[in-house]
Amino acid sequence: MDMEQTIESLMDEAEVSFIGSVDAEGFPNMKAMLPPRKREGMQVFYFTTNTSSMRVRQYREHPQACVYFCNPRTFKGFMLRGIMEVLEDQASKEMIWREGDTDYYSLGVTDPDYCVLKFTAENGRFYSHFHSDNFDVPVMSEI
């Protein structure tokens, strides 16, 4: 299986993904998240989160971000670097809303404490079999 196929498989099978942000002092912060609700190839990813969260404050101040996917059994993984946007418009919120989300956002899809994180990847680093490779993420219009 080539690198691109392995990356696609890691994204599709992920039970957890990790997102990274930069805090006010310039230090990296990581957080485990549920897998993205939606993705466009390996370039754009959408996550749900609380508008009031520390992570949202960090992304608003420093949009530089990373997303990491891995398979702990095979010790294969990849990191994507890019920009994280905080989306609060109703269309974005409805796009990834799922039944059962009221467990997290009691006021429903219009809950002011519900927002969407949109990550747009620029490049990445893939690790497998004691070897790492850097790669550029293809722009959706190039695919």
FIKOL-286428 format. One record per residue (C-alpha): y, z, x; residue number from 1. Coordinates in Angstrom, 2 decimals. Example, Ala and Ser with C-alpha at 12.3 -4.5 7.8 and 13.67 -1.06 7.14 Angstrom:
2
+---------+---------+---------+-----+
:      py :      pz :      px : seq :
+---------+---------+---------+-----+
:   -4.50 :    7.80 :   12.30 :   1 :
:   -1.06 :    7.14 :   13.67 :   2 :
+---------+---------+---------+-----+
***
This chain:
143
+---------+---------+---------+-----+
:      py :      pz :      px : seq :
+---------+---------+---------+-----+
:    0.00 :    0.00 :    0.00 :   1 :
:    3.37 :   -0.96 :    1.47 :   2 :
:    6.42 :    1.31 :    1.65 :   3 :
:    8.09 :   -0.06 :   -1.49 :   4 :
:    4.93 :    0.32 :   -3.58 :   5 :
:    4.42 :    3.86 :   -2.26 :   6 :
:    8.02 :    4.76 :   -3.11 :   7 :
:    7.63 :    3.38 :   -6.65 :   8 :
:    4.42 :    5.38 :   -7.06 :   9 :
:    6.05 :    8.58 :   -5.80 :  10 :
:    8.91 :    8.16 :   -8.31 :  11 :
:    6.59 :    7.38 :  -11.22 :  12 :
:    4.21 :   10.28 :  -10.54 :  13 :
:    6.75 :   12.96 :   -9.60 :  14 :
:    6.49 :   16.19 :  -11.55 :  15 :
:    9.49 :   17.57 :   -9.69 :  16 :
:   12.39 :   15.98 :   -7.87 :  17 :
:   14.92 :   17.65 :   -5.59 :  18 :
:   18.64 :   17.04 :   -5.62 :  19 :
:   21.02 :   17.93 :   -2.83 :  20 :
:   24.72 :   18.69 :   -2.97 :  21 :
:   27.42 :   19.89 :   -0.59 :  22 :
:   29.16 :   23.21 :   -1.21 :  23 :
:   32.81 :   24.12 :   -0.60 :  24 :
:   32.01 :   25.26 :    2.96 :  25 :
:   30.29 :   21.95 :    3.76 :  26 :
:   26.74 :   23.32 :    3.67 :  27 :
:   23.87 :   21.43 :    2.01 :  28 :
:   22.33 :   22.89 :   -1.16 :  29 :
:   18.98 :   21.82 :   -2.67 :  30 :
:   17.64 :   22.31 :   -6.16 :  31 :
:   14.34 :   21.45 :   -7.80 :  32 :
:   14.79 :   19.43 :  -10.98 :  33 :
:   12.64 :   17.79 :  -13.58 :  34 :
:   12.13 :   14.11 :  -12.74 :  35 :
:   14.97 :   11.76 :  -13.69 :  36 :
:   15.12 :   10.95 :  -17.38 :  37 :
:   15.86 :    7.33 :  -16.62 :  38 :
:   16.03 :    5.16 :  -13.55 :  39 :
:   17.11 :    1.66 :  -12.70 :  40 :
:   14.85 :    0.51 :   -9.89 :  41 :
:   15.34 :    2.77 :   -6.91 :  42 :
:   19.12 :    2.59 :   -7.10 :  43 :
:   20.29 :    4.56 :  -10.16 :  44 :
:   18.84 :    7.81 :  -11.53 :  45 :
:   19.89 :    9.94 :  -14.52 :  46 :
:   19.26 :   13.70 :  -14.77 :  47 :
:   20.22 :   16.30 :  -17.39 :  48 :
:   21.96 :   19.55 :  -16.47 :  49 :
:   24.38 :   22.21 :  -17.63 :  50 :
:   28.05 :   21.32 :  -17.40 :  51 :
:   28.76 :   24.94 :  -16.43 :  52 :
:   26.36 :   24.85 :  -13.46 :  53 :
:   27.29 :   25.42 :   -9.83 :  54 :
:   25.81 :   22.02 :   -8.97 :  55 :
:   28.20 :   20.20 :  -11.33 :  56 :
:   31.16 :   21.96 :   -9.71 :  57 :
:   29.87 :   20.90 :   -6.28 :  58 :
:   29.40 :   17.24 :   -7.27 :  59 :
:   32.87 :   17.09 :   -8.77 :  60 :
:   34.34 :   18.33 :   -5.49 :  61 :
:   31.97 :   16.48 :   -3.13 :  62 :
:   30.06 :   13.59 :   -4.79 :  63 :
:   27.94 :   12.93 :   -1.68 :  64 :
:   24.35 :   13.70 :   -2.66 :  65 :
:   20.69 :   13.11 :   -2.01 :  66 :
:   17.52 :   12.97 :   -4.10 :  67 :
:   14.07 :   13.68 :   -2.69 :  68 :
:   10.65 :   12.81 :   -4.09 :  69 :
:    7.33 :   13.77 :   -2.53 :  70 :
:    3.63 :   14.13 :   -3.06 :  71 :
:    2.67 :   17.48 :   -1.50 :  72 :
:   -1.03 :   16.54 :   -1.48 :  73 :
:   -0.57 :   13.43 :    0.68 :  74 :
:    2.56 :   14.67 :    2.49 :  75 :
:    4.39 :   11.42 :    1.71 :  76 :
:    7.98 :   11.47 :    0.58 :  77 :
:   11.35 :    9.84 :    0.66 :  78 :
:   14.98 :   10.81 :    0.47 :  79 :
:   17.75 :    8.73 :   -1.03 :  80 :
:   21.40 :    9.25 :   -0.05 :  81 :
:   24.26 :    8.27 :   -2.29 :  82 :
:   26.85 :    9.40 :   -4.79 :  83 :
:   26.38 :   11.72 :   -7.79 :  84 :
:   28.64 :   11.34 :  -10.82 :  85 :
:   29.00 :   13.86 :  -13.66 :  86 :
:   28.99 :   12.01 :  -16.99 :  87 :
:   30.12 :   13.73 :  -20.18 :  88 :
:   30.66 :   10.72 :  -22.46 :  89 :
:   28.60 :   10.69 :  -25.65 :  90 :
:   26.84 :    7.38 :  -24.90 :  91 :
:   25.45 :    8.70 :  -21.59 :  92 :
:   24.36 :   11.96 :  -23.21 :  93 :
:   22.58 :   10.15 :  -26.05 :  94 :
:   20.95 :    7.68 :  -23.64 :  95 :
:   18.74 :   10.32 :  -22.03 :  96 :
:   18.52 :   12.97 :  -24.79 :  97 :
:   14.95 :   13.89 :  -25.76 :  98 :
:   13.36 :   15.82 :  -28.58 :  99 :
:   13.07 :   19.43 :  -27.48 : 100 :
:   16.28 :   19.41 :  -25.43 : 101 :
:   17.75 :   21.90 :  -27.87 : 102 :
:   15.64 :   24.48 :  -26.00 : 103 :
:   18.18 :   24.04 :  -23.17 : 104 :
:   21.25 :   22.87 :  -25.10 : 105 :
:   21.28 :   24.76 :  -28.41 : 106 :
:   24.18 :   22.78 :  -29.90 : 107 :
:   22.28 :   19.50 :  -29.51 : 108 :
:   23.39 :   16.25 :  -27.92 : 109 :
:   27.07 :   17.14 :  -28.47 : 110 :
:   26.71 :   20.53 :  -26.69 : 111 :
:   29.67 :   20.84 :  -24.30 : 112 :
:   27.33 :   22.54 :  -21.80 : 113 :
:   25.11 :   19.42 :  -21.64 : 114 :
:   25.97 :   16.61 :  -19.24 : 115 :
:   24.34 :   13.81 :  -17.32 : 116 :
:   24.12 :   13.47 :  -13.56 : 117 :
:   24.11 :    9.82 :  -12.48 : 118 :
:   22.92 :    9.29 :   -8.91 : 119 :
:   23.52 :    5.92 :   -7.25 : 120 :
:   21.54 :    5.48 :   -4.03 : 121 :
:   22.84 :    3.60 :   -0.99 : 122 :
:   20.06 :    4.12 :    1.55 : 123 :
:   17.02 :    6.21 :    2.22 : 124 :
:   14.40 :    7.52 :    4.58 : 125 :
:   10.65 :    7.27 :    3.93 : 126 :
:    8.03 :    9.53 :    5.55 : 127 :
:    4.29 :    8.85 :    5.69 : 128 :
:    1.51 :    9.36 :    8.25 : 129 :
:    3.72 :   11.10 :   10.85 : 130 :
:    6.23 :    8.26 :   10.77 : 131 :
:    9.70 :    7.81 :    9.22 : 132 :
:   11.57 :    4.62 :    8.33 : 133 :
:   15.17 :    4.17 :    7.23 : 134 :
:   15.89 :    1.59 :    4.54 : 135 :
:   18.77 :    0.22 :    2.49 : 136 :
:   18.47 :    0.41 :   -1.28 : 137 :
:   18.71 :   -3.02 :   -2.89 : 138 :
:   21.59 :   -3.37 :   -5.34 : 139 :
:   20.30 :   -4.01 :   -8.87 : 140 :
:   21.98 :   -7.44 :   -9.00 : 141 :
:   19.99 :   -8.44 :   -5.89 : 142 :
:   16.63 :   -7.60 :   -7.47 : 143 :
+---------+---------+---------+-----+
***
